[in-house]
Amino acid sequence: MADGEIITGKTDGVGRLDKALAEATGLSRERVKALLAQGRVKVAGEDASSASAKLAHDTEFTIDLPPPVPLDVEPQDIPLVIAYEDEHLVVVDKPAGMVVHPAAGNRDGTLVNALLFHCRKDEVPRLSGINGVERPGIVHRIDKDTSGLLVVAKTDAAHEGLAKQFADHTIERRYLAICAGRPAPREGTIEGHIGRSSHDRKKMAVLGKDSSRGKHAVTHYRTIRTLDSAALIECRLETGRTHQVRVHCASIGHPLLGDPVYGRDPKSLRRLIGELGFRRQALHAAELGFIHPVTGEKLHFRAELPHDMRELIDETAR
């Protein structure tokens, strides 16, 4: 299917409207919700807008996919480290300091600008258009000052398939981080809803396991190496919430070194960190694994720690 066409059919099961339409069309539930909000869905001949509406078996539906919006993000010839690429998707090892997609204050120099140049075919950019003109191909993201792996969709089919895996929490994600102090116990699970802080809307916060606000988040951590007033840890994510690793580590008293938002570096390390010029959170997306959304092949990728984090580890080693 492509934007600008009409999808018609019948639902296969009963239950929530967004779930039934997603299963019947292959669209993600988020895309279905957006189309419902735009008034582009009819069910049994009537306009539908509620994603939670209950649906009967074999209900006829029509979805009017909007035509593609002209892309207004400029391709830029920015070097990329490509871990994998085929006609459907590309896996990139993003450097720290690169914003993933354009936004206010960051109109160029982003990963999207670089990808639009890299993925051109006959001078036309080839990336999934599901997320709109500002974020073509972007299925998930990592923070500007976090380095490491992320997957980008070239086609809508790949985007839909990857989005479903992220929604189902079946994507394998392993981060390496350097945290302040030494976690005790050395390994464990951090769990709690993450949402906007009530004290600072620019920050996220752990709201508690039973909070009605925010979104459920689970991080499994393990200490790999003990350092001077710090530790190298791995974090495996069950969920993928905004700033999850940074917020969860800070919530147990071990914020990431260099994190300007959620932490304060140990006094004993501040001078060293300043001398090294380490000016970002010490976080790296080291492993990424998923099922190829088109071929069904199981894919797994690793990205080595960047130089700045290796240097920080060497200088704080006991």
Secondary structure, 3 states (H helix, E strand, C coil): CCCCCEEEEECCCCEEHHHHHHHHHCCCHHHHHHHHHCCCEEECCEECCCCCCEECCCCEEEEECCCCCCCCCCCCCCCCCEEEECCCEEEEEECCCCCCCCECCECCCCHHHHHHHHCEECCEECCCCCCCCCCCCECCCCCCCCEEEEEEECCHHHHHHHHHHHHCCCCEEEEEEEEECCCCCCEEEEECEEEECCCCCCCEEEEECCCCCCECCEEEEEEEEEECCEEEEEEEECCCCCCHHHHHHHHCCCCECCCCCCCCCCHHHHHHHHHHCCCCCCEEEEEEEEECCCCCCEEEEECCCCHHHHHHHHHHEC
